[in-house]
Amino acid sequence: MRPVTSTMNKHLIPLANKPMIFHAIEKAVEAGIEEIFINTNPGEKDLPNYIGDGGHWGIKIHFFEQTGGPQGIAHVVKEAEKFIGQEPFMFYLSDNVVLGSLRGMFDEFVAGGHDSMIALAEVPNAGAFGVPYFDASGKLIDVVEKPENPPNNFAVTGIYLYGPGVFYKAFDHITKSARGEYEISSIHSYLLKNNYKMGHKVITGWWKDTGQPDDLITANRLLMDETSSGKSKIGIGTTIGDNVKIIDPVIIGENCTLENCTVGPYVTIGSGGTVRGGVKIENSIILNNCYIEIPEKIVGSIVGEKVRIERKHPERHHRLILGDQTIIEM
C-alpha cells in the first residue's frame, strides 16, 4: 500500500469517505460487541486520536501495543489476554471489509454451542490465505496456513469467534511457524484436532482483504453502494461551480471546490479538495486537501493527502518531484 501508508496508517485510509477501521467497528457494534481492544504499533498516535474512546458508538475502546516486536497475529490476541480474561470474544482484522451484517454469525455461534467459529469466503487464490480442510462428509477437520496446493477455493477471513478461555488454552500448545510467527491457523488446527467444537460460516455477501490498491478501490466502490444506495453525498461548505458533471454515486467531503470537471461514478473526495481544469475522475479515492487541475482523465487511482496535480507545461512534457515508492502510470 505504499506510498500512501508511508504517512498514514493503513486502517485510516478512507473507504466511502470514512476511515477503513470505522467500518469494522460499526460491524462489530451492530453485532452486539460492547468493548473493543485495538492493537497498535509502538508509539502509534494516529489511531487513538482518530478513533477516541468509543463514545461515538456507545461502546468502550482501549488501545494496547504488542510487546517484543511482530510475532504473528495469534500473539496479538495472546497479548490481549490480560484484558479479555475468560470472556468470549471476536477477533477482527480491521483491514477486512465485509458487506452485510455479522449478527447471523454471532447467533449461530451461540445457538450451536461452539467453542470457536471462523468465517470463510470463496476466493480465486486460496493459497494466499489460511485454507479450511474438510473430510469426505464435509466436516471441517483442519486449517492450514498458505498451502501450496489448496484442496478448495475457500479462504479463512479475518473474522473469528472464541468461547471463554478457548483461544488461550490452544495458544499454550502451539509454536512459531517457519516464518517466525504464531499463526492463527495453528490455533484453529489445534482446536480441531483436540475435539473442540469449531463452526464455520461462509460469507455469502462480499469480503475483501484490502492488501492491494485495487482491493481498496473495489472495496470503496462496494461500500459506496451499501452506504449511499447509489446516491451522491455532498459535504457542508462544498461549492459546485460551473460546468460540473457529477455521475452517481459520488461522496465529496466538506469545504471542497469543484469547477469545470466531471466526477464519478464511484469517486470519493476528502475534505478541503479542489478539482477543476477539465479533469475527469472515476472509480478513485482522493484524500483530504488535494488540488487537481488538469485536462486529463483519472481512473482507478488513489491520491494521498495534500497532493497537487496541475498542468504547468502546455507543451505536454512532464516535470516530476517524487518521493520513495511512488507509482505513476501515464
C-alpha positions as CSV (number, residue, x, y, z in Angstrom):
1,M,0.0,0.0,0.0
2,R,3.0,2.3,-0.2
3,P,3.5,5.2,-0.7
4,V,0.1,6.1,0.8
5,T,0.9,4.2,4.0
6,S,4.3,5.9,4.3
7,T,2.5,8.8,6.0
8,M,-0.9,7.3,7.0
9,N,-1.9,4.3,9.0
10,K,-3.5,1.8,6.5
11,H,-6.5,1.4,8.7
12,L,-7.3,5.1,8.4
13,I,-7.4,5.1,4.6
14,P,-10.9,6.3,3.8
15,L,-13.4,4.0,2.1
16,A,-16.7,5.7,1.2
17,N,-15.0,8.7,2.8
18,K,-14.8,7.0,6.2
19,P,-11.6,5.5,7.8
20,M,-11.4,1.8,7.0
21,I,-11.4,0.8,10.6
22,F,-14.6,2.7,11.3
23,H,-16.4,0.2,9.0
24,A,-15.0,-2.7,11.1
25,I,-16.1,-1.0,14.4
26,E,-19.6,-0.4,13.1
27,K,-19.9,-4.1,12.0
28,A,-18.8,-5.2,15.5
29,V,-21.1,-2.8,17.3
30,E,-24.1,-3.9,15.1
31,A,-23.4,-7.5,16.0
32,G,-23.5,-6.7,19.8
33,I,-19.9,-6.0,20.8
34,E,-19.7,-3.7,23.8
35,E,-16.0,-3.3,24.3
36,I,-13.1,-3.2,21.8
37,F,-9.3,-3.5,22.3
38,I,-7.2,-2.3,19.4
39,N,-3.6,-3.3,18.9
40,T,-1.3,-0.6,17.7
41,N,2.3,-0.3,16.6
42,P,4.7,1.1,19.3
43,G,4.3,4.8,19.5
44,E,1.2,4.9,17.4
45,K,-0.8,8.1,18.0
46,D,-3.0,8.4,14.9
47,L,-5.4,5.6,15.7
48,P,-6.2,6.7,19.2
49,N,-6.5,10.3,18.1
50,Y,-8.9,9.4,15.2
51,I,-11.0,6.8,17.0
52,G,-11.2,8.0,20.6
53,D,-12.7,6.1,23.5
54,G,-15.7,4.6,21.6
55,G,-18.3,7.0,23.0
56,H,-19.2,7.9,19.4
57,W,-20.5,4.4,19.0
58,G,-21.8,3.9,22.6
59,I,-19.1,1.4,23.5
60,K,-15.7,1.4,25.2
61,I,-12.5,1.3,23.1
62,H,-9.0,0.8,24.5
63,F,-5.6,0.6,22.8
64,F,-2.6,-1.6,23.5
65,E,0.8,-2.3,22.0
66,Q,2.2,-5.7,21.1
67,T,5.4,-6.3,23.1
68,G,8.5,-8.0,21.8
69,G,8.0,-6.9,18.2
70,P,5.9,-8.6,15.5
71,Q,5.3,-12.2,16.3
72,G,2.2,-13.0,14.3
73,I,-1.5,-12.2,14.8
74,A,-2.1,-15.0,17.2
75,H,0.5,-13.4,19.5
76,V,-1.5,-10.2,19.3
77,V,-4.5,-12.0,20.8
78,K,-2.3,-13.5,23.5
79,E,-1.2,-10.0,24.4
80,A,-4.9,-9.1,25.0
81,E,-5.5,-12.0,27.4
82,K,-5.0,-9.6,30.4
83,F,-8.0,-7.6,29.1
84,I,-10.2,-10.3,27.8
85,G,-9.7,-12.9,30.6
86,Q,-12.4,-15.6,30.4
87,E,-14.8,-13.6,28.3
88,P,-16.0,-14.8,24.9
89,F,-14.7,-12.5,22.1
90,M,-14.4,-11.7,18.5
91,F,-11.0,-11.2,16.8
92,Y,-11.4,-8.9,13.8
93,L,-8.6,-7.9,11.4
94,S,-9.8,-4.4,10.6
95,D,-8.4,-4.3,7.1
96,N,-11.1,-6.9,6.2
97,V,-14.1,-5.3,4.6
98,V,-17.4,-7.2,4.8
99,L,-20.8,-6.3,3.3
100,G,-23.8,-7.3,5.3
101,S,-24.3,-8.0,9.0
102,L,-22.2,-10.2,11.3
103,R,-25.2,-10.8,13.5
104,G,-26.0,-14.2,11.9
105,M,-22.6,-15.5,12.6
106,F,-22.9,-14.5,16.3
107,D,-26.3,-16.0,16.6
108,E,-25.1,-19.3,15.0
109,F,-22.1,-19.4,17.3
110,V,-24.3,-19.1,20.4
111,A,-27.1,-21.3,19.3
112,G,-24.7,-24.1,18.2
113,G,-22.7,-24.1,21.5
114,H,-19.5,-23.7,19.6
115,D,-16.0,-23.2,21.1
116,S,-14.9,-21.3,18.1
117,M,-16.2,-20.2,14.7
118,I,-14.4,-19.0,11.6
119,A,-15.8,-17.1,8.6
120,L,-15.0,-18.4,5.2
121,A,-15.1,-16.7,1.7
122,E,-14.7,-18.2,-1.7
123,V,-11.6,-16.7,-3.5
124,P,-9.6,-17.3,-6.7
125,N,-6.3,-17.6,-4.8
126,A,-6.9,-19.6,-1.7
127,G,-3.2,-20.5,-1.3
128,A,-2.6,-16.9,-0.2
129,F,-4.7,-17.4,2.9
130,G,-5.4,-19.9,5.7
131,V,-7.4,-22.7,4.0
132,P,-10.0,-25.0,5.6
133,Y,-9.7,-28.7,5.1
134,F,-12.9,-30.9,5.0
135,D,-13.3,-34.7,5.1
136,A,-15.5,-36.6,2.7
137,S,-18.6,-35.8,4.6
138,G,-17.9,-32.1,4.6
139,K,-16.8,-31.8,8.2
140,L,-14.2,-29.2,9.0
141,I,-11.0,-31.1,10.1
142,D,-8.1,-28.7,9.8
143,V,-6.9,-25.3,8.8
144,V,-3.6,-24.9,7.0
145,E,-1.8,-21.5,6.5
146,K,-1.0,-20.8,2.9
147,P,-0.8,-24.3,1.5
148,E,1.0,-24.8,-1.8
149,N,-1.9,-26.9,-3.2
150,P,-5.1,-25.8,-1.5
151,P,-7.9,-28.5,-1.7
152,N,-10.6,-26.0,-2.3
153,N,-11.3,-22.3,-3.1
154,F,-12.2,-21.2,0.4
155,A,-10.1,-18.8,2.5
156,V,-10.4,-18.1,6.2
157,T,-11.3,-14.5,6.5
158,G,-10.0,-12.2,9.3
159,I,-13.1,-12.6,11.5
160,Y,-13.1,-15.2,14.3
161,L,-15.2,-16.0,17.4
162,Y,-14.0,-17.8,20.5
163,G,-15.7,-19.1,23.7
164,P,-14.4,-18.4,27.2
165,G,-10.7,-19.2,27.6
166,V,-10.6,-21.4,24.5
167,F,-8.1,-19.4,22.5
168,Y,-5.6,-19.2,25.3
169,K,-5.7,-22.9,26.0
170,A,-4.8,-23.5,22.4
171,F,-2.1,-20.9,22.3
172,D,-0.2,-22.7,25.1
173,H,0.2,-25.7,22.8
174,I,1.4,-24.0,19.5
175,T,4.8,-23.0,18.4
176,K,6.1,-20.4,15.9
177,S,5.9,-21.3,12.2
178,A,8.8,-21.4,9.8
179,R,8.4,-17.7,9.2
180,G,8.8,-17.0,12.9
181,E,5.2,-16.2,13.7
182,Y,2.4,-17.6,15.9
183,E,-0.1,-18.3,13.2
184,I,-3.8,-18.0,13.8
185,S,-4.3,-21.2,11.6
186,S,-2.2,-23.1,14.2
187,I,-4.8,-22.1,16.9
188,H,-7.6,-23.5,14.7
189,S,-5.7,-26.6,13.8
190,Y,-5.1,-27.4,17.4
191,L,-8.8,-26.9,18.4
192,L,-10.0,-29.1,15.5
193,K,-7.5,-31.9,16.4
194,N,-8.4,-31.8,20.1
195,N,-12.1,-32.2,19.8
196,Y,-13.2,-28.6,20.4
197,K,-16.4,-27.7,18.6
198,M,-15.5,-25.4,15.8
199,G,-18.1,-24.0,13.5
200,H,-17.7,-22.2,10.2
201,K,-19.9,-19.8,8.2
202,V,-19.5,-18.8,4.6
203,I,-19.8,-15.1,3.9
204,T,-22.4,-15.0,1.2
205,G,-22.3,-11.3,0.5
206,W,-18.8,-9.9,-0.1
207,W,-15.5,-10.0,1.6
208,K,-12.1,-8.4,0.8
209,D,-8.8,-8.4,2.5
210,T,-7.5,-5.0,1.4
211,G,-3.9,-5.8,0.8
212,Q,-3.5,-4.2,-2.6
213,P,-4.5,-0.8,-4.2
214,D,-7.1,-2.5,-6.5
215,D,-8.7,-4.1,-3.4
216,L,-9.1,-0.7,-1.8
217,I,-10.7,0.7,-4.9
218,T,-13.1,-2.3,-5.2
219,A,-14.0,-2.0,-1.5
220,N,-14.6,1.7,-1.9
221,R,-17.0,1.1,-4.7
222,L,-19.0,-1.6,-3.0
223,L,-19.2,0.2,0.3
224,M,-20.5,3.3,-1.5
225,D,-23.3,1.1,-2.9
226,E,-24.0,-0.3,0.5
227,T,-24.0,3.0,2.5
228,S,-25.3,5.5,-0.1
229,S,-27.8,3.4,-2.1
230,G,-26.2,4.6,-5.3
231,K,-26.8,8.3,-4.4
232,S,-24.2,11.1,-4.2
233,K,-23.4,13.0,-1.0
234,I,-22.0,16.5,-0.9
235,G,-20.4,17.8,2.3
236,I,-21.2,21.0,4.1
237,G,-19.4,24.1,2.7
238,T,-18.6,22.4,-0.6
239,T,-19.1,24.6,-3.7
240,I,-20.2,23.2,-7.0
241,G,-19.3,25.7,-9.7
242,D,-20.0,26.0,-13.4
243,N,-19.6,23.1,-15.9
244,V,-19.5,20.4,-13.3
245,K,-21.0,17.0,-14.0
246,I,-21.5,14.5,-11.1
247,I,-22.2,10.9,-12.0
248,D,-23.7,9.0,-9.1
249,P,-22.5,7.7,-6.7
250,V,-20.0,10.2,-5.5
251,I,-19.1,11.3,-2.0
252,I,-17.5,14.7,-1.6
253,G,-16.2,15.9,1.8
254,E,-16.6,19.3,3.4
255,N,-15.3,22.6,2.1
256,C,-14.3,21.4,-1.4
257,T,-14.4,23.4,-4.6
258,L,-15.4,21.8,-7.9
259,E,-15.3,23.7,-11.2
260,N,-15.2,22.6,-14.9
261,C,-14.8,18.9,-14.2
262,T,-16.6,15.5,-14.4
263,V,-16.6,13.4,-11.2
264,G,-17.9,9.8,-10.9
265,P,-19.1,7.3,-10.8
266,Y,-17.6,5.8,-7.6
267,V,-15.4,8.7,-6.6
268,T,-14.7,9.9,-3.1
269,I,-13.1,13.2,-2.4
270,G,-11.8,14.1,1.0
271,S,-12.5,17.4,2.7
272,G,-10.7,20.6,1.5
273,G,-10.1,19.4,-2.0
274,T,-10.1,21.5,-5.2
275,V,-11.0,19.8,-8.6
276,R,-11.1,21.9,-11.8
277,G,-9.4,22.4,-15.1
278,G,-11.4,19.9,-17.2
279,V,-10.3,16.8,-15.3
280,K,-12.5,13.7,-15.4
281,I,-12.3,11.4,-12.4
282,E,-13.9,8.0,-12.0
283,N,-13.6,4.9,-9.7
284,S,-11.0,6.6,-7.5
285,I,-10.2,7.6,-3.9
286,I,-9.0,11.2,-3.4
287,L,-7.8,12.0,0.1
288,N,-8.0,15.3,2.0
289,N,-6.8,18.7,0.8
290,C,-5.8,17.7,-2.7
291,Y,-5.6,20.1,-5.6
292,I,-6.3,18.7,-9.1
293,E,-6.3,20.9,-12.2
294,I,-5.5,19.1,-15.4
295,P,-7.5,18.4,-18.6
296,E,-7.0,14.6,-18.2
297,K,-8.9,11.5,-17.2
298,I,-8.0,9.9,-13.8
299,V,-9.3,6.3,-13.4
300,G,-8.8,3.6,-10.7
301,S,-6.5,5.8,-8.7
302,I,-5.6,6.6,-5.0
303,V,-4.4,10.1,-4.4
304,G,-2.8,10.8,-1.0
305,E,-3.4,13.9,1.2
306,K,-2.2,17.3,0.1
307,V,-1.2,16.1,-3.4
308,R,-1.1,18.7,-6.2
309,I,-1.7,17.6,-9.8
310,E,-1.6,20.5,-12.2
311,R,-0.6,21.4,-15.7
312,K,2.4,23.7,-15.7
313,H,3.8,22.9,-19.2
314,P,1.3,23.3,-22.0
315,E,3.7,21.6,-24.5
316,R,2.8,18.5,-22.5
317,H,6.2,17.4,-21.1
318,H,6.2,16.3,-17.5
319,R,8.2,17.6,-14.6
320,L,8.2,15.2,-11.6
321,I,9.3,15.5,-8.0
322,L,8.5,12.1,-6.5
323,G,9.0,10.5,-3.1
324,D,10.0,7.0,-2.3
325,Q,7.8,4.1,-3.7
326,T,5.6,6.5,-5.7
327,I,3.7,4.9,-8.6
328,I,2.8,6.9,-11.8
329,E,1.2,5.4,-14.9
330,M,0.9,7.7,-18.0
